[in-house]
Every structure is written in structure tokens, then in C-alpha cells.
Amino acid sequence: MKRLSIFLCILLIHSLSYAQEFTSKYSSGDEELDQVRSEIQVVPTDRSNYASRAILMKLWAVSLQQQGVHIFPNYASIDTRLRAISKWNPMFHGGDAQAYTDKDIAGIGEVLKEGYQVLENYQHALVDDPKSVLFAVGNQHEDPVKPSTYSNIDWAQYRGNLGRTGYTGAKGPTKGATKWRFPVGLAWEAAPVVKNGVVYLTSPGIRNFLWQVDLKTGQPIKVFKQTPSLKGDQLYSSPAMASTPILDGDHVILREMGSRGNRGESKNIAFLNLKSGKIEKKIDAGHVDYRAGYAPVQANDKVVVFPFGIHDIEDKPPVCQPFNRIVVKDKKTGKKKWDFNIGPTFSSPVLDDSLIFATNQFGNLYALKTYQWFAPASSHRIAWEFQAGSGINKAVAVNDQKVVFGANDGFVYCLDKRNGQLIWKKSFGQNHQQAFRYFSTPYLKDGKVFIGSADKQMLILDIENGKTLFKAQANDWVRATPVADNRNAYFSSMDGHIYQVNLHKNKFKINWEKRFGEHFIYADLALADGHLLFNDSDLYTFCISEKGKMEWQFSTLKSFTDEEGFRIFMDQLAGGAYYQSKPTIAEGKLFIGTPSRFIYALNAESGEQQWKTEIGAAISGSPVYDNGKIYVGQQGGEDEFYCLDAKDGKILWTQKVGWVWGSCAVSDGLVFLPGVDGFVNCLDAESGHIVWRHRTERSTCSEPLVVGDEVFFGSWDHYLYKFDKATGKLKWKYQVNGGLDSGSPVSGEGKVFLPVGGGTFRAIVPKDHKILWTPKLEAKMFNVTPAYHDGVVYISTLNGQGLGGVPVGAEIFAVDAKNGQLLWTFEGGGGLNGAIIGSNDRVYFGSTVNPYFFCVDPKGNGDGTTNLLWRVRMENKTEESVPALYNGKAYVLNSGGFLHCIE
């Protein structure tokens, strides 16, 4: 018996050694995953490892998809079998996790073992015979259809027109190549923190949430991991860490953001024990919607402090607020000490000794007493307050005697820390409407104030009197907090330029200026031992030497670079789909919203930026154009809906309607917009005044459809509503047996083509919602707006749950608009985004399951297939962003962080 045990141990060692050697040739790019690959066939799956193995398998599948590997249908059976065992989401079962029996665990083990083998085969083929597993290439040559002239037909609404058809008469691209791309990053404000030669970097990943990196080399020392519970929507249910690390002895403190509201998992302040590598405890801080972009928290040895507002879109009715309260909790027990309303706040509170400094959108600065007990709403909580001339939307800076900050009125203020009395204020610009945050947070050192502004100014001021010691122009807005040592100061402009300013003998001059990376910089700078560090909006960390040389670059979202130079993620952004805005184009300008809170206007031909306007949170819908104006809302921040001048981006009016996820529709001087809080709204297009509104029972996300004198809204409450568009009179509500979510109704041939969030698609009569037909497509998820042109409906579907927001498979179906009969299928296209149609007789679409933009022939081959003419590889999948056509080009926002112009 003893000899048998020894033999089995030797066999196990040899098996692991062989497997590790084998996977080195076929490395996934993730050492943790490769280790599991080498173990899973010989080391049983049990209760201790099934969850981590499952999430790594899913991340592996997505990484292969990002490289263009077609894992459907072989991996689909694995996904189906896993979902048959893992049956529920705790959010819909009172928060209780599913209890697995021993039989369940054994079943999961068998599925994972087979799933790893399926993906192993794909990984090997990707190395040895890539053509066998990659999506078909098509002819990859210029399209034989060559229109001689282009008509600059505006793509002014979501999907091109009020009917949402995806067809305007504009011709599409024929060459199949990216002409230009514009960086569109995240609202990433988490900054690097350095201690004892170790850099601490927050990651918003599903699996990895904090890195320790060597300051000198940029090599990872350690990564700290979370293991999401096994269920079908890890992308949405996993919390994303979204704050600058707070180093607290042997612990690091971070705050979560994500999806699913307060019934979900993303609502805590986490205390990571650096020694054990485990999250030791969590303090409930309330859910932060991931479209807010940041989740501030401060702490000292006694308390944690954070802004709070109810972000609960899953509730009935939904409640959606900006941060509007300051909450203090006991650091050890998590018990609430106090909660004080200060109004809408968009900056981090500052915890300093016995006071907390907090600001709001209306220009109030409050000094709040940290430790005393008062009645909940007592004004005695306020030690003092100060009123600035406009909003203070970046944090204040504090030293022993003074409080310094910039406000949106263009003034920098210096107050006496003891009593809030004004010491000085100085103007450095006009009231900059287009900047939601006009100034950076100041940096105070050696009697100087270092601060930047949206007027592209870099300023050094005397803290005693506000005298300007240095003033220079940057290339772009200065948003990140500058830093300084005894020799030099460092500023960054948002477009990635870094400036070193010589401080020697107060002679102040710029030593050097260099650009690093392609994406924007919003997070504060850090300085340690002569090394400058900063994070950009593409989730890269840069380390720069004193002489301006890049020493290293590190991806905080785990990744590697493939042979074609594309960044392949081995982790995924937790929380949800971030790149959701849809481009619109009018009069030669392209308009796009970003998750970083900006609306950009670009020259549609060259991609050159014309203007940008910043609002309070992420833009998920289209910036809709009508009569020289842009209409756009946001989700995750303020209550305002915006009307901008299309020429220059200046704000013409705002209206408080709450959060808006979907695109609005503009018709006959009226603006129709869905509300995340459940209200559907009609505004006057010229003034913004509310004409009428109606409350549904749950969030309304899908875009409204205007047909003649009527407007249709879909809701999560499972109803489609039809209103008289002028009066708001409800004509009917139709129970559709599923939530109307990302897919919007489309009009054509006197019908309404209606996708429902589950497996239902219908063509209905708009007069009485009579069902005309349903397509005979089994086990598909119709959560995408279809397209319609010339008697054909193009339906996009998702197959399998996969990682949740990244399905296993996706298909585009062309069906006859008269009866729903299937004409052809294109596998691998669509998913969470739909088709658009060019007047040059071409159909275009991206994909949620691969990195390609496709062009196909709409005629089909008569055998249920159609011809792929060409494809263009982008950085990553395309989420809920629908492309636009203009002047023979297609424009698509890709989740790799770029807006592509394809010719």
C-alpha cells in the first residue's frame, strides 16, 4: 500500500511537470490560469477550488474570443451544462448564495474538466493552426461595389432616424480598413500609492483587484484576488474596486462600485490584510453605480468617511441620486457614527484631524466636526461653512493653517482653516460651462499652491497672498493634481502630456514636456524617490524618470500583448459594459459620449477634436442632434439632462429629470427620453421645460420609438407603453412577458418590430399591439435593437451567458419582414449590438464575441448563409454601441477604448 502511494505521488509529479512544460508552449498569457491548466486533469475539483477554476475558465474563454477565436458551438455546451447546475443569482433569491450538494460539486468538476479541455484545444490550434479556429477572413480586399459619389446624409438620431431602422440612405465603407481612431477611456481616478519602494495599484478586474509593483523595475510583486461566486453574470455582479488605495499598517482599504444596486454585492469598503492576502472585513457603504466612475473613501485610525447617495436602479420603484450625504462609520466595528446631508457632491471628502471638509455642486464648502455627537440633522455638526461663486467639484487641499480650492467660477480660494474666513481669492478664468470640474485639486508644498485648470493653465501661487509665481499653457485641460519635490514640480494635461517645472531658486521654467500613452489622464499624480507615477484612462500605470524617460509601463487590468500588437485582457472589467454610447453625425461633425463623462465633437473626416463638454457621469446613449443642438443625458451622477450648442458645445439649458441611460428621440420640437428612475419624459426642445411625464413601475432604459403622432417606451416592468406624443395621453400598455432593456422597438412597413430582454421577438400592429409573427429561432436572447430595410429585419441575438455581458455566441439573422421567415444567418456577428445598412447594398455590424467589424452581402446565398466581404480587427469586442454611417465611412465605439473610423 505504501509503495502504491509513493508510485501515485511520483506519477502525479511527472504529470504536473509534463503539463506545465506543455502549457509553456501554449501559454494563455496568465500564469495563474496556466497553473490550473496543468493541474485540472490530475488534481480533483472540490469545494476549495471550484469557484476560482470556473471564473478562470470563463476569463480564458473571453480572452480567446478577444483574439478572434470562434469558440461557438463547442464551448456553448459547457456553458449550458454549467448553468444547469448553477441555477440562480443570489440577488433574486434574497441575497442567499446557492447551496451546492456534493453531487453538484462533482458535476461542476466534470464540466470544468471538459471545459478546460475544449479551451485547451482552441489554445493549441491558435498557436499551431490559427486559420482553423479564427473567424473567416473574407476576401479582405476592397469591396467590388465602388460608389463614385457620397451623400453626406446626417446620422442624427440613435440608429440614424426616428424609426430606429439603421438605414438613412447613407453609403457605407467599401475598403475595410481603419482610417483613424480616437481614444475614449474610462473615468479612472484611482491614483498610484508608493510605500517603501512598492507601488500599490487598484484594478477594477473581476478576478484581480490590487497590485503590488516594484517601483524601480515595474515588475509585479504580488496580485490580490477575489473569487466571485459561481453564477451566470459575473460581469455585472462582481464588484470593481474603484478608489485610490489607503495604506493602513498591514491593511489596504478600498471601496467598491458596480451593478445590481444594494441587493447585489458591490456596496462595501473592503479591508485587505496584506499578510494573509484576504479581505478581512467589509463595511457597508451603499452601492455605487459603475457609471459614476469613482467611489471615494477616506480613513484614519478611528473612522472611515465616504459620500453616499442611493444608487438603486433594481429597486421598485428605482431610486437614483447623486452622492448627497457624508457618512462616517467606526473603522473597527463598521457602526454608523453620523450621516449628514450636504447636497449633490462630486468630490472626495477630506479627513483632516478633527474636521471633514466636503463640497457640493452649488459652491458650498462645509467643515464638519468628525467626532462629536449631534442629532442627525443638527446644524451644530457644521464647524463653519463657506459659499463660493459656483460649484466646487474637486477636493480641497489642507495644511496646518489653510484650506485651498478652486471653484467653477474660475476663482482659486484660500480660507483660514480655523474659521473659514476668506484670506484671498483670485480669478484665473471665466465661468467655464463646458468643464464640470474647472480646477484640479491643489497641491500644497513649501508655501506654494500648485493647481491646473480647464483653461489649460498650469499655476504656481504664493499661498500667503495668491500672487502668481508661475503661469504656463498646457496642451489640454489640467485635471490631475500636480506634485512637487524640492527641485521640480510635475503637471499633466488630460491628453497625456507631462510637464516638469524647475523650482530652483524660484526661477520657474519648464524643463521638459513629453506625451506618454494615447489616452487621457484624470487620476492624480504621485511622486516617490524621484520617480513620477500616473494612471491613465486606459488602465495603464506609467513610471517616468526625473529626466522624462519612461522607465516602465504596467497594465492594471491583467493583460498581455499578442503578436499583432493588440492588448489581450486576461481579466475583465467588473461591473458592466462601459463603452455604450452610440455615435451620431451631422453637418460634418461626429458626436460621441464617453464613460469618462465627456461629450466630444470630432471632425468626421479627420477625427480631429472640435470641442468637448464634461457632465456629471457616464454617457451611455447617443448625443442626439436636431436643429443645431445636441441632447444628451447621463447615468451615475447628477440629475441634469443637457442641451448643447452643436457648434461649440456650450450649454444652452439643463433640466432635472434624473439619470438617463438610453438615447432620447427628438421630433416636432419635443424631446422624448427614458428615465432610469422609471419616468418617461417629454421636454420642450427649445427651453427644456417639462411638457409631460409618466411613471412606469421600473427603470426605462430602451430608446423611445416615434411613429407619426405617437411615441413608444419600453420598461423593465415588462410593459410597452404607447402615448400621444403631444399630450402624453396613454393609449395602451402591452404586457410583453420580459423586461425591455437594451433592445428598442423599430418601425417599418406599418409594423413595430419588438425585441424583449428574454427569448422573445415579435412583429406587432402599432394600433392595437396584435402579434403578426414571431421568428422561429430557438433559445436566443433578443436584447438588441434590430434593423430594418427593404423588406428585411436584421435581428441580433446572444447565445449562452458566458461571463454574463460577454456571451458564448452571437448571431445576426435576416428574416422576412412580412412573416418572420429566416433568410440567412451570420454566426459571430452582433450580440449586444445590432446591424446597420448602407445604401450601397451592404450590411455592417460589430460583435460582442470577437474583435471584428464585419461587412456582409444582404442578398444571401439562398441556402441560409450570406457572404462575408471583409472584416476589420479592432482592439476588443463591441458592446452596446451601435455604429453610424456617414460619407462612405462607418464609426464604431469599441470596448478596447477607441472610436474607430472605418473606410
MARKE-866677 format. One line per 10 residues: number of its first residue (from 0); their letters; for each residue x, y, z of C-alpha. Coordinates in steps of 0.5 Angstrom, whole numbers. Layout:
NUM = a = X:Y:Z; ... $
***
This chain:
0 = mkrlsiflci = 0:0:0; 6:5:2; 9:3:-5; 3:5:-9; 2:11:-5; 9:13:-7; 8:11:-14; 2:15:-15; 6:21:-12; 11:20:-17 $
10 = llihslsyaq = 6:20:-23; 3:26:-20; 9:30:-20; 11:27:-27; 4:29:-30; 4:36:-27; 11:37:-30; 9:35:-37; 3:39:-36; 7:45:-34 $
20 = eftskyssgd = 12:44:-40; 6:43:-45; 3:49:-43; 9:54:-43; 9:53:-51; 1:54:-51; 1:60:-45; -5:63:-44; -2:70:-42; -4:69:-35 $
30 = eeldqvrsei = 1:65:-30; -5:63:-25; -9:60:-31; -3:56:-34; -2:53:-27; -9:51:-26; -9:48:-33; -3:44:-31; -7:41:-25; -14:41:-27 $
40 = qvvptdrsny = -14:34:-31; -10:31:-25; -12:35:-18; -19:34:-17; -24:40:-17; -27:41:-10; -31:46:-5; -24:49:-4; -22:51:-12; -29:50:-16 $
50 = asrailmklw = -30:58:-16; -24:60:-18; -23:55:-23; -30:57:-26; -28:64:-26; -21:63:-29; -24:58:-35; -29:64:-37; -24:69:-37; -20:64:-41 $
60 = avslqqqgvh = -26:64:-46; -27:71:-47; -19:72:-48; -19:67:-54; -25:71:-56; -21:77:-56; -16:74:-60; -21:72:-65; -22:65:-64; -29:62:-65 $
70 = ifpnyasidt = -31:58:-59; -38:57:-61; -41:52:-61; -36:47:-58; -36:52:-51; -43:53:-51; -45:46:-49; -40:47:-43; -44:54:-41; -50:51:-42 $
80 = rlraiskwnp = -48:45:-37; -45:49:-32; -52:54:-32; -56:48:-31; -52:47:-24; -51:54:-22; -58:56:-23; -59:62:-19; -57:69:-18; -57:71:-10 $
90 = mfhggdaqay = -60:78:-12; -66:75:-14; -66:70:-8; -66:74:-2; -58:75:-2; -57:68:-1; -52:64:-5; -54:58:-8; -52:52:-3; -49:46:-7 $
100 = tdkdiagige = -49:39:-6; -43:34:-6; -47:32:-13; -47:39:-15; -39:40:-14; -38:33:-17; -42:35:-23; -38:42:-23; -32:39:-23; -33:34:-29 $
110 = vlkegyqvle = -36:40:-33; -30:44:-31; -25:39:-33; -28:38:-40; -29:46:-41; -21:46:-40; -20:41:-45; -24:45:-50; -21:51:-49; -14:48:-49 $
120 = nyqhalvddp = -16:45:-56; -17:52:-58; -11:55:-55; -7:50:-58; -10:51:-65; -9:58:-64; -1:57:-64; -1:51:-69; -6:53:-74; -10:59:-73 $
130 = ksvlfavgnq = -14:59:-79; -18:53:-76; -20:57:-70; -21:64:-73; -27:67:-76; -27:67:-83; -23:72:-86; -27:74:-92; -23:77:-98; -20:82:-94 $
140 = hedpvkpsty = -20:87:-100; -23:93:-103; -31:92:-104; -32:91:-111; -38:96:-110; -35:103:-111; -40:109:-111; -37:114:-114; -40:120:-110; -42:120:-103 $
150 = snidwaqyrg = -48:124:-100; -47:127:-93; -53:124:-90; -54:126:-83; -54:120:-78; -57:125:-73; -61:120:-68; -60:114:-65; -59:108:-70; -60:114:-76 $
160 = nlgrtgytga = -67:116:-75; -74:116:-71; -76:109:-74; -69:107:-71; -68:103:-77; -61:103:-78; -62:106:-85; -61:113:-87; -59:112:-95; -52:114:-93 $
170 = kgptkgatkw = -47:109:-96; -42:105:-92; -35:104:-93; -32:99:-98; -25:99:-97; -25:95:-90; -19:99:-86; -19:104:-80; -17:111:-82; -17:114:-76 $
180 = rfpvglawea = -18:112:-68; -20:117:-63; -18:115:-55; -24:114:-51; -22:112:-44; -25:111:-37; -27:116:-31; -21:113:-28; -19:117:-22; -15:112:-17 $
190 = apvvkngvvy = -8:114:-16; -2:110:-15; 1:110:-8; 8:108:-6; 11:106:0; 18:103:2; 19:102:-6; 13:99:-7; 7:102:-12; 0:100:-10 $
200 = ltspgirnfl = -5:100:-16; -12:99:-16; -15:94:-21; -22:94:-23; -22:87:-25; -27:81:-24; -21:77:-21; -15:82:-19; -17:88:-15; -10:90:-12 $
210 = wqvdlktgqp = -3:90:-15; 4:91:-11; 9:93:-16; 17:94:-15; 18:102:-16; 25:101:-20; 23:96:-24; 16:96:-25; 15:88:-24; 9:85:-20 $
220 = ikvfkqtpsl = 11:83:-13; 4:81:-12; -3:81:-14; -9:80:-9; -15:77:-12; -23:76:-11; -27:70:-13; -34:71:-15; -39:66:-13; -41:62:-19 $
230 = kgdqlysspa = -47:64:-23; -49:67:-30; -47:74:-29; -40:75:-26; -39:81:-31; -45:85:-27; -45:82:-20; -37:82:-19; -35:89:-15; -30:93:-18 $
240 = mastpildgd = -25:97:-14; -25:104:-15; -21:108:-10; -14:110:-9; -11:105:-4; -11:107:3; -5:104:7; -7:103:14; -1:99:17; -2:92:15 $
250 = hvilremgsr = -8:93:11; -10:97:5; -17:100:5; -21:100:-2; -28:102:-4; -33:98:-9; -37:100:-15; -41:96:-20; -48:94:-22; -54:91:-19 $
260 = gnrgesknia = -56:96:-13; -56:95:-6; -59:88:-7; -52:86:-10; -45:85:-8; -42:92:-10; -43:96:-4; -37:96:1; -31:99:4; -26:93:4 $
270 = flnlksgkie = -20:92:9; -15:87:5; -10:84:10; -3:84:6; 0:79:10; -6:74:9; -8:76:2; -15:76:4; -21:81:5; -21:81:13 $
280 = kkidaghvdy = -28:85:13; -32:89:9; -36:96:12; -43:97:8; -42:104:5; -48:103:0; -48:101:-7; -44:106:-12; -46:105:-20; -40:104:-24 $
290 = ragyapvqan = -42:109:-29; -41:114:-23; -34:113:-25; -31:113:-18; -32:111:-11; -29:116:-6; -27:114:1; -22:117:7; -20:114:13; -16:115:19 $
300 = dkvvvfpfgi = -14:111:25; -21:112:28; -26:113:22; -28:112:15; -31:117:11; -35:117:5; -40:121:1; -47:117:0; -53:117:-5; -58:112:-6 $
310 = hdiedkppvc = -56:108:-13; -61:103:-13; -64:102:-20; -66:95:-19; -71:97:-14; -79:98:-15; -79:104:-16; -72:106:-17; -68:111:-13; -62:114:-17 $
320 = qpfnrivvkd = -59:120:-13; -52:124:-14; -48:123:-8; -51:128:-3; -49:126:4; -43:125:8; -43:119:12; -38:117:18; -37:110:21; -33:107:26 $
330 = kktgkkkwdf = -27:104:23; -27:98:28; -34:96:28; -37:99:22; -42:102:26; -45:109:23; -43:115:28; -47:120:23; -50:122:17; -50:129:14 $
340 = nigptfsspv = -54:132:8; -49:137:4; -53:137:-3; -50:134:-9; -43:133:-8; -38:131:-14; -31:131:-10; -28:127:-5; -29:129:3; -22:131:6 $
350 = lddslifatn = -21:128:13; -16:132:17; -15:132:24; -22:133:28; -25:136:21; -28:133:15; -28:138:9; -34:137:4; -36:141:-2; -42:141:-7 $
360 = qfgnlyalkt = -45:143:-13; -47:149:-11; -41:152:-8; -42:150:-1; -35:148:3; -37:145:10; -32:144:15; -36:138:19; -34:136:26; -32:129:26 $
370 = yqwfapassh = -32:126:33; -38:130:37; -45:127:37; -50:131:35; -58:130:33; -58:127:26; -60:134:22; -57:139:27; -53:145:25; -48:144:30 $
380 = riawefqags = -45:139:26; -42:145:22; -36:148:25; -36:153:19; -38:154:12; -36:158:6; -40:160:0; -36:160:-7; -39:163:-13; -40:157:-16 $
390 = ginkavavnd = -39:149:-16; -33:146:-12; -33:139:-16; -26:137:-14; -23:136:-7; -20:142:-3; -13:142:0; -11:143:7; -5:145:11; -4:147:18 $
400 = qkvvfgandg = -7:153:17; -10:154:11; -16:151:6; -15:152:-1; -19:150:-7; -21:152:-14; -29:153:-16; -32:153:-23; -33:161:-22; -26:161:-24 $
410 = fvycldkrng = -23:163:-18; -18:160:-13; -20:161:-6; -15:161:1; -19:160:7; -17:160:15; -17:153:17; -20:155:24; -26:159:22; -27:159:14 $
420 = qliwkksfgq = -25:166:14; -23:168:7; -16:170:6; -15:171:-1; -19:169:-8; -16:170:-15; -19:170:-21; -16:165:-27; -21:165:-32; -28:165:-34 $
430 = nhqqafryfs = -34:161:-31; -32:155:-36; -39:152:-37; -36:146:-41; -32:144:-35; -36:140:-30; -29:141:-26; -26:147:-27; -20:146:-23; -15:141:-21 $
440 = tpylkdgkvf = -15:139:-13; -9:144:-11; -2:141:-8; 1:145:-3; 8:145:-1; 13:150:2; 9:156:2; 6:155:-5; 0:152:-9; 0:148:-15 $
450 = igsadkqmli = -6:148:-19; -9:147:-26; -15:149:-30; -19:147:-36; -17:154:-39; -10:150:-40; -7:153:-35; -1:151:-30; -1:155:-24; 4:156:-18 $
460 = ldiengktlf = 1:161:-13; 4:164:-6; 0:161:-1; 0:167:3; -3:172:-2; -5:169:-8; 1:172:-12; 2:168:-19; 9:166:-18; 9:162:-25 $
470 = kaqandwvra = 4:161:-30; 4:157:-37; 0:154:-42; -1:146:-43; -4:143:-49; -10:141:-46; -14:142:-39; -10:140:-33; -15:135:-29; -10:131:-24 $
480 = tpvadnrnay = -7:134:-18; 0:136:-19; 6:134:-15; 13:137:-13; 19:136:-9; 25:141:-7; 27:141:-14; 22:140:-19; 14:140:-20; 10:136:-25 $
490 = fssmdghiyq = 4:137:-28; 0:133:-33; -5:135:-38; -11:131:-40; -8:129:-47; -3:125:-44; 3:131:-44; 7:131:-37; 11:138:-36; 17:138:-31 $
500 = vnlhknkfki = 17:145:-28; 24:147:-25; 23:150:-18; 31:152:-17; 31:159:-13; 24:160:-15; 26:162:-22; 21:157:-25; 22:155:-32; 19:148:-36 $
510 = nwekrfgehf = 25:143:-36; 21:139:-41; 15:137:-44; 13:130:-46; 7:126:-48; 6:119:-45; 1:114:-48; -5:115:-52; -11:116:-47; -13:122:-42 $
520 = iyadlaladg = -10:123:-35; -15:124:-30; -12:121:-24; -8:125:-19; 0:124:-20; 5:121:-15; 12:122:-14; 17:118:-10; 24:118:-10; 25:122:-16 $
530 = hllfndsdly = 20:117:-20; 14:120:-23; 8:116:-23; 1:117:-26; -5:112:-28; -9:114:-35; -16:112:-37; -14:106:-41; -12:103:-34; -4:104:-35 $
540 = tfcisekgkm = 1:106:-30; 7:110:-32; 13:111:-29; 18:117:-31; 25:119:-29; 27:126:-27; 30:127:-34; 23:125:-37; 25:118:-39; 19:113:-39 $
550 = ewqfstlksf = 22:107:-34; 16:102:-34; 9:102:-36; 4:97:-33; -3:95:-34; -7:95:-28; -12:90:-32; -8:84:-33; -6:83:-40; -1:81:-45 $
560 = tdeegfrifm = 1:84:-52; 0:79:-58; 4:78:-64; 0:83:-68; 1:88:-62; -6:88:-59; -7:88:-52; -11:82:-49; -14:82:-43; -14:76:-38 $
570 = dqlaggayyq = -18:80:-33; -25:83:-35; -27:90:-32; -32:88:-27; -39:92:-26; -42:92:-33; -41:94:-40; -37:101:-40; -37:103:-47; -44:104:-49 $
580 = skptiaegkl = -45:111:-52; -47:111:-60; -44:116:-65; -48:121:-68; -46:125:-74; -49:132:-77; -46:137:-81; -39:134:-82; -39:133:-74; -39:127:-70 $
590 = figtpsrfiy = -41:127:-63; -40:121:-58; -41:120:-51; -36:117:-46; -35:113:-40; -31:119:-37; -36:124:-37; -35:128:-44; -39:129:-50; -34:130:-56 $
600 = alnaesgeqq = -35:133:-62; -30:131:-68; -29:132:-75; -32:126:-78; -27:126:-84; -20:127:-80; -22:125:-73; -20:132:-70; -23:134:-64; -27:140:-65 $
610 = wkteigaais = -30:141:-58; -31:137:-51; -36:138:-46; -36:135:-39; -42:133:-35; -43:129:-28; -43:122:-30; -42:117:-36; -46:118:-42; -49:111:-45 $
620 = gspvydngki = -54:114:-50; -53:118:-57; -52:125:-56; -58:127:-61; -57:132:-66; -63:137:-68; -64:144:-71; -56:146:-69; -57:143:-62; -54:136:-58 $
630 = yvgqqggede = -59:133:-53; -56:128:-48; -56:125:-41; -52:121:-36; -52:116:-31; -49:115:-24; -48:123:-22; -53:129:-23; -60:130:-24; -59:134:-30 $
640 = fycldakdgk = -61:133:-38; -57:137:-42; -58:141:-49; -52:144:-52; -50:148:-58; -47:143:-63; -42:149:-66; -38:150:-60; -41:145:-54; -44:151:-50 $
650 = ilwtqkvgwv = -49:149:-45; -56:152:-47; -60:149:-42; -61:143:-37; -67:140:-34; -67:136:-28; -70:129:-30; -65:124:-26; -61:119:-29; -62:118:-37 $
660 = wgscavsdgl = -59:111:-40; -62:111:-47; -62:116:-52; -67:121:-53; -71:122:-59; -73:129:-62; -79:130:-66; -83:136:-68; -80:141:-62; -80:135:-57 $
670 = vflpgvdgfv = -75:131:-53; -77:124:-51; -73:121:-46; -73:115:-42; -71:115:-34; -67:110:-30; -72:112:-24; -78:110:-28; -81:116:-31; -81:117:-39 $
680 = ncldaesghi = -81:125:-40; -83:130:-46; -79:136:-46; -79:142:-50; -73:142:-55; -72:150:-54; -73:151:-47; -72:144:-43; -79:145:-40; -83:139:-38 $
690 = vwrhrterst = -89:138:-43; -91:132:-40; -88:125:-36; -91:119:-34; -88:114:-29; -87:106:-30; -86:101:-25; -79:100:-26; -73:103:-30; -74:105:-37 $
700 = cseplvvgde = -67:104:-41; -69:103:-48; -69:108:-53; -76:111:-55; -79:110:-62; -83:116:-65; -88:114:-70; -92:119:-73; -96:123:-67; -95:117:-62 $
710 = vffgswdhyl = -89:115:-58; -87:108:-55; -83:107:-49; -81:100:-46; -79:99:-39; -76:94:-34; -83:93:-31; -85:88:-37; -89:93:-41; -89:97:-48 $
720 = ykfdkatgkl = -93:104:-47; -96:108:-53; -97:115:-51; -100:121:-55; -93:125:-56; -96:132:-56; -101:131:-50; -98:125:-46; -104:121:-46; -103:114:-45 $
730 = kwkyqvnggl = -106:110:-51; -105:103:-49; -100:99:-45; -98:92:-47; -95:86:-42; -89:83:-46; -87:78:-41; -80:81:-41; -76:87:-39; -75:92:-45 $
740 = dsgspvsgeg = -68:93:-44; -62:95:-49; -66:93:-55; -71:98:-57; -77:98:-62; -76:99:-69; -82:101:-74; -82:99:-81; -88:97:-86; -93:100:-81 $
750 = kvflpvgggt = -91:95:-76; -87:95:-70; -81:90:-69; -80:89:-62; -74:85:-58; -75:83:-51; -70:82:-46; -71:75:-46; -72:70:-51; -78:74:-55 $
760 = fraivpkdhk = -78:78:-61; -85:80:-64; -88:84:-70; -94:88:-68; -99:92:-70; -98:99:-67; -105:101:-67; -107:95:-62; -101:91:-61; -103:85:-64 $
770 = ilwtpkleak = -98:80:-66; -97:79:-73; -91:74:-72; -85:71:-68; -79:69:-71; -78:61:-70; -71:62:-67; -70:57:-61; -66:59:-55; -64:66:-57 $
780 = mfnvtpayhd = -64:72:-53; -66:78:-56; -64:84:-52; -61:88:-58; -65:94:-63; -66:90:-69; -65:94:-76; -70:94:-82; -69:96:-89; -73:94:-96 $
790 = gvvyistlng = -77:88:-93; -72:85:-89; -71:85:-81; -64:84:-78; -64:81:-71; -58:81:-67; -58:75:-61; -54:73:-56; -53:65:-54; -51:63:-48 $
800 = qglggvpvga = -49:67:-41; -41:66:-41; -39:71:-37; -45:75:-37; -44:81:-41; -40:77:-46; -44:71:-49; -41:65:-51; -44:66:-58; -47:71:-62 $
810 = eifavdakng = -51:71:-69; -54:76:-74; -61:74:-77; -64:76:-83; -72:75:-83; -77:77:-88; -81:83:-85; -88:80:-88; -88:73:-84; -81:73:-80 $
820 = qllwtfeggg = -78:67:-84; -71:66:-84; -67:68:-90; -60:68:-87; -55:67:-81; -49:70:-80; -45:67:-74; -41:71:-70; -44:78:-71; -48:82:-67 $
830 = glngaiigsn = -49:80:-60; -50:86:-55; -50:91:-62; -54:91:-68; -53:92:-75; -54:98:-80; -55:98:-87; -51:102:-93; -55:105:-99; -49:101:-103 $
840 = drvyfgstvn = -53:95:-101; -48:93:-95; -50:91:-88; -45:92:-82; -44:90:-75; -39:89:-70; -39:83:-65; -39:82:-57; -36:76:-58; -30:78:-62 $
850 = pyffcvdpkg = -26:84:-64; -28:85:-71; -33:90:-75; -36:86:-81; -39:88:-88; -43:83:-91; -48:82:-97; -55:83:-95; -58:78:-101; -55:72:-98 $
860 = ngdgttnllw = -54:66:-102; -60:62:-102; -58:57:-97; -59:60:-91; -52:64:-91; -49:70:-94; -42:73:-96; -37:76:-91; -34:81:-96; -29:84:-91 $
870 = rvrmenktee = -27:85:-83; -23:90:-79; -20:88:-73; -21:93:-67; -18:92:-60; -24:89:-57; -31:87:-57; -36:92:-59; -41:93:-53; -48:96:-54 $
880 = svpalyngka = -45:102:-58; -49:102:-65; -44:104:-71; -46:110:-75; -45:111:-83; -43:118:-86; -40:120:-92; -38:113:-94; -35:111:-87; -37:107:-81 $
890 = yvlnsggflh = -36:110:-74; -36:105:-68; -34:105:-61; -30:99:-59; -29:97:-52; -22:97:-53; -22:104:-51; -22:107:-58; -27:110:-63; -26:108:-70 $
900 = cie = -27:111:-77; -27:105:-82; -27:107:-89 $
***
